[in-house]
Amino acid sequence: MTFEIGKIGVWRPKQLTTDKLAVELEGLGYGALWVGSSPSLVSEIGQLEGLLAATTTLVVGTSIANVWADDPASVGAGYHRLADKYPGRFILGIGVGHPEATQEYKKPYQALVDYLDGLDAAGVPVESRALAALGPKVIKLSGDRTAGALPYLTTPEHTRQAREILGADKLLVAEQKVVLGEERERALAIAREAVRNPYLSLVNYTTMLRNLGFTDEDLADGGSDRLIDALVVQGDAETVARGLTAHLEAGADHVAVQVLGENLDYEAIIAAVTPR
């Protein structure tokens, strides 16, 4: 199965994702809509089906379906319900979330391996699923057992490293937060709050950021300006476009842009990235 997702998509929390938004994004030329905030595929399947039904070409992906929420057999059945009705338009993104949110969180790498075994048994094709991945071991697993990796809250340097691990032929989708068109102080405040809560208190993210060269001082007090600027692109549409393009130049196949704040000018962003 080959997915036509283009180079730019949109990441949006499930509670802010509507059929109207999906139609708008498709009309503007975005290739994919990534439904975020660790949804349960089983409980959210009606929303996902609605997004697919409202559009004709837009690919919809979960980013991510949390493996602790549903068993793989149930997720497999949900996958087939969507993929059979909308072939080539649904990507099952899965992940383990983070230990602070899940009491059951034990040996996350083995949990992923076991879950992928379950998806195999449920007949979910390797090429139709992807894996949330930050560290090298899980990035490699994503390349070995799925279509590729869905890193979140990373930098173009992380994208470069992930591409080296994955090799040339695997899917790499980088999520990138942006604040569009706000003055500097306001933009930085919006960006800092989005990073601080909850990510700077989650060990999988802080470990990844330290591995990228950020210090304890960068991670303290809501994040240094250096850290926030590295994780959230702030500025006009052209500045945002340069930030998204940096991931593509570093090896991403596709960038999922998450717009923070109230300025949701998706038209300006896509026009700056892919001028007509």
BELLIN-V575228 format. One record per backbone hydrogen bond with DSSP energy under -1.0 kcal/mol. NH is the residue of the N-H (numbers start at 1). CO is the residue of the C=O. If there is no record, write none. Layout:
nh: <NH,NH>
co: <CO,CO>
This chain:
nh: <5,9,10,11,12,14,16,17,22,23,24,25,26,27,28,30,31,33,34,35,36,44,48,49,50,51,52,53,54,59,60,61,62,63,65,66,67,69,75,76,77,78,79,80,81,82,83,84,86,89,91,92,93,94,95,101,105,111,112,113,114,115,116,117,118,119,120,121,122,123,124,128,129,130,131,132,139,140,141,142,143,144,145,146,147,149,150,159,160,161,162,163,164,165,166,167,171,173,174,175,176,178,179,181,187,188,189,190,191,192,193,194,195,196,197,201,202,206,207,208,209,210,211,212,213,214,219,223,224,228,229,230,231,232,233,235,240,241,242,243,244,245,246,248,249,250,252,253,254,255,256,257,258,260,264,266,269,270,271,272,273,274>
co: <3,255,32,257,34,36,13,14,18,19,20,21,22,23,24,25,8,59,10,61,12,40,44,45,46,47,48,49,50,31,89,33,91,35,93,39,95,66,71,72,73,74,75,76,77,78,79,80,82,86,60,128,91,130,65,98,102,107,108,109,110,111,112,113,114,115,116,117,118,120,119,125,126,92,148,94,135,136,137,138,139,140,141,142,129,171,131,155,156,157,158,159,160,161,162,163,147,149,254,151,256,258,233,235,183,184,185,186,187,188,189,190,191,192,193,198,199,202,203,204,205,206,207,208,210,209,215,220,218,224,225,226,227,228,177,179,236,237,238,239,240,241,242,244,245,246,247,172,172,7,174,9,176,178,262,264,265,266,267,268,269,270>
